[in-house]
Amino acid sequence: MNGKVIVFKMINGEEIISKCSQCNDNYILESPASSVMQRTKQGVGVGLAPYMPYASGDITLHLPAITATADADIKMENEYNRLFGSG
């Protein structure tokens, strides 16, 4: 899972997308983003916003706060990388 873009579903319903640099007892996230539903001309779409934008460095995500994880869809991974990653 290291270096892959992962989607996390949190117990509060929030979804986070991030590269996971280390996965042991917790997940260490690099440049995590929250998914934000937004209205578009085509209907409803998903946007990305920085998660904890005022934190410095990597963010630790604790296992009890997570309900599910999955690899990001290729389109979402590409958009994440364009906005927050290597481009």
PyMOL commands that set and color helices and strands:
alter all, ss='L'
color gray80, all
select helices_A, chain A and resi 63-65+74-84
alter helices_A, ss='H'
color red, helices_A
select strands_A, chain A and resi 5-10+15-23+26-40+43-50+59-62+66-71
alter strands_A, ss='S'
color yellow, strands_A
deselect
rebuild
show_as cartoon
